[in-house]
Protein backbone atom coordinates (compact mmCIF):
# COMPACT_ATOMS: atom_id res chain seq x y z
CA UNK A 1 0.00 0.00 0.00
CA UNK A 2 2.88 2.36 0.76
CA UNK A 3 4.35 1.82 -2.74
CA UNK A 4 1.05 2.76 -4.38
CA UNK A 5 0.90 5.96 -2.34
CA UNK A 6 4.47 6.87 -3.30
CA UNK A 7 3.79 6.04 -6.97
CA UNK A 8 0.65 8.19 -7.01
CA UNK A 9 2.47 11.01 -5.27
CA UNK A 10 5.33 10.88 -7.82
CA UNK A 11 2.89 10.84 -10.73
CA UNK A 12 1.02 13.79 -9.23
CA UNK A 13 4.30 15.72 -8.78
CA UNK A 14 5.27 15.03 -12.41
CA UNK A 15 1.84 16.17 -13.57
CA UNK A 16 2.01 19.39 -11.55
CA UNK A 17 5.51 20.03 -12.92
CA UNK A 18 4.28 19.51 -16.51
CA UNK A 19 1.38 21.91 -15.91
CA UNK A 20 3.80 24.52 -14.54
CA UNK A 21 6.02 24.22 -17.63
CA UNK A 22 2.98 24.49 -19.94
CA UNK A 23 1.76 27.52 -18.00
CA UNK A 24 5.16 29.17 -18.32
CA UNK A 25 5.14 28.55 -22.09
CA UNK A 26 1.66 30.03 -22.39
CA UNK A 27 2.67 33.07 -20.32
CA UNK A 28 5.74 33.64 -22.50
CA UNK A 29 3.66 33.38 -25.68
CA UNK A 30 1.16 35.91 -24.31
CA UNK A 31 3.95 38.22 -23.13
CA UNK A 32 6.32 38.01 -26.13
CA UNK A 33 4.10 36.76 -28.92
CA UNK A 34 5.93 34.97 -31.71
CA UNK A 35 9.25 36.14 -30.28
CA UNK A 36 8.77 33.64 -27.45
CA UNK A 37 10.21 31.08 -29.85
CA UNK A 38 13.64 32.66 -29.26
CA UNK A 39 13.39 31.60 -25.60
CA UNK A 40 13.00 27.95 -26.56
CA UNK A 41 14.99 27.49 -29.75
CA UNK A 42 18.42 28.87 -30.65
CA UNK A 43 18.18 28.87 -34.44
CA UNK A 44 14.69 30.26 -35.04
CA UNK A 45 15.83 32.31 -38.04
CA UNK A 46 17.90 29.49 -39.53
CA UNK A 47 16.96 27.02 -42.23
CA UNK A 48 15.78 24.34 -39.78
CA UNK A 49 12.38 24.05 -41.45
CA UNK A 50 13.87 23.19 -44.84
CA UNK A 51 16.07 20.57 -43.17
CA UNK A 52 13.25 19.07 -41.13
CA UNK A 53 13.41 15.29 -41.37
CA UNK A 54 16.86 15.22 -42.98
CA UNK A 55 18.51 13.70 -39.92
CA UNK A 56 19.88 10.22 -40.33
CA UNK A 57 18.24 7.49 -38.30
CA UNK A 58 20.36 5.59 -35.77
CA UNK A 59 20.30 2.60 -38.13
CA UNK A 60 21.70 4.73 -40.98
CA UNK A 61 24.39 6.17 -38.69
CA UNK A 62 25.39 2.67 -37.55
CA UNK A 63 25.53 1.43 -41.15
CA UNK A 64 27.71 4.38 -42.18
CA UNK A 65 30.02 3.70 -39.27
CA UNK A 66 30.31 0.01 -40.18
CA UNK A 67 31.27 0.94 -43.74
CA UNK A 68 33.92 3.39 -42.55
CA UNK A 69 37.66 2.82 -42.17
CA UNK A 70 37.50 3.26 -38.41
CA UNK A 71 39.70 0.65 -36.69
CA UNK A 72 36.80 -0.63 -34.57
CA UNK A 73 34.60 -1.00 -37.68
CA UNK A 74 37.41 -2.80 -39.52
CA UNK A 75 37.92 -5.21 -36.62
CA UNK A 76 34.20 -5.81 -36.38
CA UNK A 77 33.85 -6.54 -40.10
CA UNK A 78 36.82 -8.89 -39.88
CA UNK A 79 35.29 -10.86 -37.01
CA UNK A 80 31.79 -10.84 -38.50
CA UNK A 81 32.88 -11.54 -42.08
CA UNK A 82 30.09 -14.11 -42.48
CA UNK A 83 27.34 -11.55 -41.74
CA UNK A 84 26.05 -8.79 -44.01
CA UNK A 85 26.36 -5.13 -43.06
CA UNK A 86 22.56 -4.69 -42.88
CA UNK A 87 22.32 -7.73 -40.59
CA UNK A 88 25.04 -6.36 -38.30
CA UNK A 89 23.48 -2.89 -38.37
CA UNK A 90 20.06 -4.22 -37.37
CA UNK A 91 21.55 -6.17 -34.49
CA UNK A 92 23.60 -3.21 -33.28
CA UNK A 93 20.62 -0.88 -33.57
CA UNK A 94 18.68 -3.23 -31.29
CA UNK A 95 21.64 -3.39 -28.90
CA UNK A 96 21.79 0.39 -28.68
CA UNK A 97 18.15 0.44 -27.53
CA UNK A 98 19.05 -1.55 -24.41
CA UNK A 99 18.74 0.67 -21.37
CA UNK A 100 22.11 0.20 -19.64
CA UNK A 101 25.54 0.50 -21.19
CA UNK A 102 26.76 -2.65 -19.46
CA UNK A 103 23.95 -4.70 -21.00
CA UNK A 104 24.59 -3.12 -24.43
CA UNK A 105 28.24 -4.15 -24.21
CA UNK A 106 27.35 -7.72 -23.32
CA UNK A 107 24.76 -7.89 -26.12
CA UNK A 108 27.43 -6.77 -28.60
CA UNK A 109 29.87 -9.28 -27.12
CA UNK A 110 27.27 -12.02 -27.67
CA UNK A 111 27.20 -11.06 -31.35
CA UNK A 112 30.98 -11.29 -31.53
CA UNK A 113 31.14 -14.61 -29.69
CA UNK A 114 28.46 -16.02 -32.00
CA UNK A 115 30.83 -15.50 -34.93
CA UNK A 116 33.98 -16.51 -33.16
CA UNK A 117 36.79 -16.96 -35.56
CA UNK A 118 39.05 -14.87 -33.43
CA UNK A 119 42.47 -15.91 -34.63
CA UNK A 120 43.72 -12.34 -34.32
CA UNK A 121 43.59 -12.45 -30.53
CA UNK A 122 41.32 -9.40 -30.27
CA UNK A 123 39.81 -8.94 -26.82
CA UNK A 124 36.11 -9.27 -27.64
CA UNK A 125 34.88 -7.51 -24.50
CA UNK A 126 37.21 -4.58 -25.17
CA UNK A 127 36.07 -4.41 -28.81
CA UNK A 128 32.42 -4.56 -27.70
CA UNK A 129 33.02 -1.70 -25.24
CA UNK A 130 34.81 0.39 -27.89
CA UNK A 131 32.00 -0.25 -30.36
CA UNK A 132 29.27 0.75 -27.90
CA UNK A 133 31.23 3.90 -26.98
CA UNK A 134 31.61 4.88 -30.63
CA UNK A 135 27.97 4.18 -31.46
CA UNK A 136 26.76 6.16 -28.44
CA UNK A 137 28.84 9.10 -29.64
CA UNK A 138 27.61 8.76 -33.25
CA UNK A 139 23.93 8.32 -32.44
CA UNK A 140 23.63 11.07 -29.83
C-alpha positions as CSV (number, residue, x, y, z in Angstrom):
1,X,0.0,0.0,0.0
2,X,2.9,2.4,0.8
3,X,4.4,1.8,-2.7
4,X,1.1,2.8,-4.4
5,X,0.9,6.0,-2.3
6,X,4.5,6.9,-3.3
7,X,3.8,6.0,-7.0
8,X,0.7,8.2,-7.0
9,X,2.5,11.0,-5.3
10,X,5.3,10.9,-7.8
11,X,2.9,10.8,-10.7
12,X,1.0,13.8,-9.2
13,X,4.3,15.7,-8.8
14,X,5.3,15.0,-12.4
15,X,1.8,16.2,-13.6
16,X,2.0,19.4,-11.6
17,X,5.5,20.0,-12.9
18,X,4.3,19.5,-16.5
19,X,1.4,21.9,-15.9
20,X,3.8,24.5,-14.5
21,X,6.0,24.2,-17.6
22,X,3.0,24.5,-19.9
23,X,1.8,27.5,-18.0
24,X,5.2,29.2,-18.3
25,X,5.1,28.5,-22.1
26,X,1.7,30.0,-22.4
27,X,2.7,33.1,-20.3
28,X,5.7,33.6,-22.5
29,X,3.7,33.4,-25.7
30,X,1.2,35.9,-24.3
31,X,3.9,38.2,-23.1
32,X,6.3,38.0,-26.1
33,X,4.1,36.8,-28.9
34,X,5.9,35.0,-31.7
35,X,9.2,36.1,-30.3
36,X,8.8,33.6,-27.4
37,X,10.2,31.1,-29.9
38,X,13.6,32.7,-29.3
39,X,13.4,31.6,-25.6
40,X,13.0,27.9,-26.6
41,X,15.0,27.5,-29.8
42,X,18.4,28.9,-30.7
43,X,18.2,28.9,-34.4
44,X,14.7,30.3,-35.0
45,X,15.8,32.3,-38.0
46,X,17.9,29.5,-39.5
47,X,17.0,27.0,-42.2
48,X,15.8,24.3,-39.8
49,X,12.4,24.0,-41.4
50,X,13.9,23.2,-44.8
51,X,16.1,20.6,-43.2
52,X,13.3,19.1,-41.1
53,X,13.4,15.3,-41.4
54,X,16.9,15.2,-43.0
55,X,18.5,13.7,-39.9
56,X,19.9,10.2,-40.3
57,X,18.2,7.5,-38.3
58,X,20.4,5.6,-35.8
59,X,20.3,2.6,-38.1
60,X,21.7,4.7,-41.0
61,X,24.4,6.2,-38.7
62,X,25.4,2.7,-37.6
63,X,25.5,1.4,-41.1
64,X,27.7,4.4,-42.2
65,X,30.0,3.7,-39.3
66,X,30.3,0.0,-40.2
67,X,31.3,0.9,-43.7
68,X,33.9,3.4,-42.5
69,X,37.7,2.8,-42.2
70,X,37.5,3.3,-38.4
71,X,39.7,0.6,-36.7
72,X,36.8,-0.6,-34.6
73,X,34.6,-1.0,-37.7
74,X,37.4,-2.8,-39.5
75,X,37.9,-5.2,-36.6
76,X,34.2,-5.8,-36.4
77,X,33.8,-6.5,-40.1
78,X,36.8,-8.9,-39.9
79,X,35.3,-10.9,-37.0
80,X,31.8,-10.8,-38.5
81,X,32.9,-11.5,-42.1
82,X,30.1,-14.1,-42.5
83,X,27.3,-11.5,-41.7
84,X,26.1,-8.8,-44.0
85,X,26.4,-5.1,-43.1
86,X,22.6,-4.7,-42.9
87,X,22.3,-7.7,-40.6
88,X,25.0,-6.4,-38.3
89,X,23.5,-2.9,-38.4
90,X,20.1,-4.2,-37.4
91,X,21.6,-6.2,-34.5
92,X,23.6,-3.2,-33.3
93,X,20.6,-0.9,-33.6
94,X,18.7,-3.2,-31.3
95,X,21.6,-3.4,-28.9
96,X,21.8,0.4,-28.7
97,X,18.2,0.4,-27.5
98,X,19.0,-1.5,-24.4
99,X,18.7,0.7,-21.4
100,X,22.1,0.2,-19.6
101,X,25.5,0.5,-21.2
102,X,26.8,-2.6,-19.5
103,X,23.9,-4.7,-21.0
104,X,24.6,-3.1,-24.4
105,X,28.2,-4.1,-24.2
106,X,27.4,-7.7,-23.3
107,X,24.8,-7.9,-26.1
108,X,27.4,-6.8,-28.6
109,X,29.9,-9.3,-27.1
110,X,27.3,-12.0,-27.7
111,X,27.2,-11.1,-31.3
112,X,31.0,-11.3,-31.5
113,X,31.1,-14.6,-29.7
114,X,28.5,-16.0,-32.0
115,X,30.8,-15.5,-34.9
116,X,34.0,-16.5,-33.2
117,X,36.8,-17.0,-35.6
118,X,39.1,-14.9,-33.4
119,X,42.5,-15.9,-34.6
120,X,43.7,-12.3,-34.3
121,X,43.6,-12.4,-30.5
122,X,41.3,-9.4,-30.3
123,X,39.8,-8.9,-26.8
124,X,36.1,-9.3,-27.6
125,X,34.9,-7.5,-24.5
126,X,37.2,-4.6,-25.2
127,X,36.1,-4.4,-28.8
128,X,32.4,-4.6,-27.7
129,X,33.0,-1.7,-25.2
130,X,34.8,0.4,-27.9
131,X,32.0,-0.2,-30.4
132,X,29.3,0.8,-27.9
133,X,31.2,3.9,-27.0
134,X,31.6,4.9,-30.6
135,X,28.0,4.2,-31.5
136,X,26.8,6.2,-28.4
137,X,28.8,9.1,-29.6
138,X,27.6,8.8,-33.2
139,X,23.9,8.3,-32.4
140,X,23.6,11.1,-29.8
